[in-house]
Amino acid sequence: MSTTVETARSSVIVAIDGPSGTGKSSTSKAVAAKLGLSYLDTGAQYRAITWWMLNNGIDVSNPEEIATAAAKPVIVSGTDPAAPTITVDGEDASGPIRTQEVTSKVSAVSAVPEVRTLITALQRSIAAAATGGIVVEGRDIGTTVLPDADLKIFLTASPEARAARRSGEVKGSDLTATREALIKRDAADSGRKTSPLAQADDAVEVDTTELSLQQVIECVVTLVEGKRVAA
């Protein structure tokens, strides 16, 4: 097989979208690692800018204040699926961005058009630099960030299944409260005017409700390998 064809096979760009609790991160990292691709968690970037704003006294209930500050932090994402990293102004933010405070505010910050414009440009530049191919996960990758991705996958699951998974990740969390929070965030992400959470017309939907993580990973790997062969 020629070198040109090998390059085309390996440089596939995969967009994986879906709401919280569907297994996006675990699946995306595992698929990227298994297939030798780079990996990007776009949600972490929105969490990072939210964390920076909270730390720097920005009123995250004020869209104008958010817009004015949006370009100030320098966010750098590592794309190794075995050890993804994210820094803000040179500081490791991988732990702090997962706090409940950030989780509760990220939808409001990420809905501001100026924030989305900046982060989308960053995401596109990272994908373009991944010459070996990349798996990019988020909420608007297939529809807005990378509409020409080689493969688009939209993960779904019932609110109950998603809440159970999230509660399992956070010790002592209340299942009902977690479910309500997920539904509230779905509404915020799906209802925002700029790049809402939505399934691309040409995306493959994978319902993970009744599937184990390993089954979801195997399903996505099969889809990616099928796209590589087609290429």
N, C-alpha and C positions, 0 to 999 in steps of 0.2 A: 504494500500500500504506500502511496506517495506521501512525502512529508506534508504537502499542502492539505491533503485529506486528513491526515493525523491532527494537524493544527485545527482544522475545522471541527473535528470530533471533540477535541479537548477544550476548546474555548467557548463552550456553550454558556449562555447567560440564562439563569433560572430565576424567575420572580415567584416568591411564595408569599401570598397575602392571606389575611383572615383576622378575625377578632381575637382577643386575649383568651388563653386557655384552650386553644385548639391544638397546641403542640408545635407551633411554628418554629420556635427557637431550637428546641431539642431536635426536631426533624431536620431543620435546615443545617445545623451544625454537623449532625451525623451524616447527612447526604454529602455535604461538601467534603468532609473528611474521607469518606469512603471512596469518592470519585476524584480526589485530588484537586478540588476546586477551592477558590477563596470563599470567604463567608463575610456577610455584612448584616448586622442587626441594626436596621434603621431606627427602630423604636428607641434603642439606647441613645441615639444621637438627640432625639427629641427630649428624652429624659435628662440628658446631659445639659442641654441649654436651659431646661426648666430648673435643674439643680443650681446652675450658675446664677440664674436670676433670683432665686430664693436666697442664695448666699450673698447677693450683692444689693439687696434691698429694693429690688424691682417689684412694683405692685403687679402681680400676675393676674389681677382682676381688671387691669387697665390695658386694653389692646394697644393703645397709642404708646404707652410707656414700654411695653414689650417690643413693639416695632422699632422704637428708637434705639433700644439696647441690643437688638438681635445680632448685629454684626460684630459686637465687641468680643465675645469669647472665641477662642481658637480650639476647635474640636478635632481630635485626631483619632481615627478608628483603625485598630489593627485587624487584619483580615485572616488570621490563622484560625481555622475552625477548632483546632485543639486547644487554643488559648487566646480567644478574642479579647482585645483590650480596648479601652477608651480613656482618653485623657482630655482634660479641659484646662487650657493654659498650662500644659505640662504636668498637671496633677492627676494622678490615677483616680478616676471617678467610677470605676466599675462597681464598687460597693455602695457608695452614697446615693447613686441614682436609683437604687432599688427600694428606697425608704417609702413608707406609706404617704408621707407628705408629698414627695415627688409624684407618686402614682396618682394622688388626688388632684394634682394641679396640671399634669402634662397635657391633658386634652385641651384645656383653655389656652395654654401657650402654643401648642402645635396647630391650633385653629387660626392663628394670626397669619395672614398671607405673607408678610415679610419674612417670618420665620420659615415658612414652608418653602419659599423661593430660595433662601440661602441654603437650607438643609438639602433640598432637592438637587441643587447644583453640586453640593459636596458629594452626595450619593452618586450622581452621574459620573463625576470625575473619578471616584473610587472604582466604579464598575468598568469604566473605560481603561483604567490602568491595570486591571486584572487580566493580563494577556493569556493566562492559562484557564480562564473561565471563572465564574463566580455564582454563588447562590445568594440572592438578596431577599431578605424577609422584611415584611412590614404590613402596611394597610393600603397603600396606594401605589405599589411598585408596578404592577401590571397595567394599571390605568393611567398613571401620571409620570412616575419617575422613569420607568423603562418600558414604554409601550411597545417597543420593538424587540422585547426579550424573546429568546428562542423558545422558551417554554414558560407558561404561566400556570400556576397552581393556586387554587383558592381552598384553604382548609376551613371546614366548618365543624360544629359539634353542638349538641343541645346545651342550653344554659346550665342544666343540672350537671352534665358531665364536665363542663368547663369549670364550674364552681367547685366541684369535687377535686379536680386536679389542682386548682389554685389553693384550695384549703389544705391540701396535702403538702404543698410547697411551703406554706407559712404555718408554723406551729401555733396552736391556740386560736386560730382564726375561726370565725363563725360562718358556717356553710350558707345560711340564709342571707347574711349580710354580704358575703362574698358574691353570691348570685345576683343580688340587687345592685351591687357596685359594678359588676360586669355588664349588666343590662343597661345601666345608666351610662357607662362609658361607650357601649355600642351605639346608643342613641346620639351621644355627643359626636362620636367619630363619623357616624353615617350621615348626620344632619349638618355638618359644617359645610359652608359654601365652597371653601377651597380644598380641593383634592379629598373628597370624602371617602370613607371606607366603602369600597364597592368591588364587586366581582367583574373582572374584565370579560367582555363578550366571548373572547377566545380562550378563556382560562378553563382548566380541567378542575372540576370541583371534587374534593375528596372529603367525605363525611367521616370524621374520626371518632364519632360517638361510641361505636361498638368495637373499635380497633385498638389494639395495644400499640404502644409507641413503636415497637419493632415492626409491626405490620404496616404502620404508616410510612416508616422509613423505607421498607422494602418496596412499597407501592410507588413512592416518589422516585427511588433509584431506578425502578423499571421504566418509569415515564421518561426520565432523563436519558437513560441508555437508549431508549427507543428514538428519542429526538437526535441523539448523536449519530446513530446508525442512518437515520433519514438524511442527516446533513452530509 
